[in-house]
Amino acid sequence: MATTTTMTKELVKYRVEQGVAIFELDDPPANTYTYEMMQQLDAAILKARMDEAVHVIVIRGAGEKFFSAGASIPMLSKVDPQFKYYFCLHANETLCRLEQTPKLVIAALNGHTVGGGLEIALACDIRIAKKEGGKIGLPEVNLGVLPGTGGTQRFARAVGRARAIELMATGRTFSFEEAEEMSLVHYVYEKDSFWRIFWAMPGNFARRTKLHAPWAGSNAPWSLGRKFPLAKRSGSSASCSSCCLPARTRKRDWPRTSKSVPQTSRGSKLFGKKLPAWSSERRMKTLPDYLRKGMKLVIVGCNPSESSVRAGHYYAGRGNVFWPALYEAGVVPEPFDYPDDRRVIEFGIGLTDLVKRPTKEIEELKREDFAEGRIVLAQKLVEYAPRVIAFNGKLTYEQFAQRKCHYGVQKELLYGAQVYVLPSIRGQEARGKAEHVKHFRNLARLVEQATKAKEGAARVS
């Protein structure tokens, strides 16, 4: 078995800035990883996990051309099969530790992200890429192997099984913009402003965690059901063996599609065939935000239902008690229904959601959805500064604030705004119309009190 040299070169640069631990993969020219780099990455993960001052972890590549091009081919060509196996196993364990670490992990894809580099990014919670910054994909099949550090499993979870099979089988790499369309990448920012916009996200999250929920940085991911138990025989160990065996012998290790659903209905475009319009996996649009600065009230839902998105309006559908309860409680001065939902702006009321991805049921939301939603919603609330924030459902508030709550007015303010938690209109929290009207009346009183307090403060000043 091949032996390894003592770690001397710093291949993973580690620093902490304002609650954010930054891991920089640094092995030019392509930031490929060796056993030594994986050891350092593993140590950095543990160091950040145990540091109470760290709330967010950011992983980036050194330079501006590569995030990482994966495992070092020169290193693998020099070692024997046994070392390859143990190297691959350790890489799997490291990425499982990264995925399981109870702090928010953001990947800054500042250059080409291919092969094992994408596998590292897939173990992160949020992936943000630079426009025209490089290519992304899993091209291992061109070398006669398959992804060896959990990529076969995580890739399928991110983009769907049929599309994952197509992209792994063809070895095609593609742009970050296309990756965003298939939800592999969460955001793509312009080259010139990439780092300026990027650093606002982890910085915002770290500051909000420190100020409003000091324990959330450690426990938020776990409260979302984090994280996938990838280290099972059918998962990472199968991927581990895949980097050591010829590709043609390992089709059994690929993620399998359901026999009852045609493959063409489980990916966005499979070998040039478009998805049928009814496919639930086809990327759906979402509802726009109805927000203006200084609103008296902003109502935050958990996420849009698919039926509401198809209708193009908030709380759409016959029998939805939201709109009649809003009027009967006196929150709005005249009755209207969901086709006129935009009219709420006339009365100083805004509508948005914690998560913008539409689903049939709330239970379909993933940990990544909530992690991303918390950051984006926080930025909206800071920017628009409403007087009162009403969360539609306990789940919505608890996932955002990372603490337990009760229905009604909350003791804690959010960005200077009063907070009210309503029973959810959908799901297990849904109540009868009378119960919703009662809570909306209490909300109307809270809004009136907040408005009078602001007017009084303005007169004094």
Buried (B, 14 or more C-beta within 10 A) or exposed (E): EEEEEEEEEEBBBBEBEEBBBBBBBBBEEBBBBBBBBBBBBBBBBEBBBEEEEBBBBBBBBBBEBBBBBBBBEEBBEEBEEEBBBBBBBBBBBBBBBBBBBBBBBBBBBBBBBBBBBBBBBBBBBBBBBBBEBBBBBBBBBEBEBBBBBBBBBBBBBBBBBBBBBBBBBBBBBBBBEBBBBBBBBBBBBEEEEBBEEBBEBBBBBBBBBBEBBEEBBBBBBEBBEBBBEBBEEEBBBBBBBBBBBEBEEBEEBBBEBEEEEBBBBBBBEBEEEEBEEEBEBEEBEBBEBBBEEEBBBBBBBBBBBBEBBBBEBBBBBEEBBBBBBBBBBBBBEEEBBBEEBEEBBEBBBBBBBBBBBBBEEBEEBBBBBBBBBBBBBBBBBEEBBBBBBBBBBBBBBBBBBBBEBEBEBBEEEBBEBBBBBBBBBBBEBEBEEEBBBBBBBBBBBBBEBBBEEEEEEEEEE
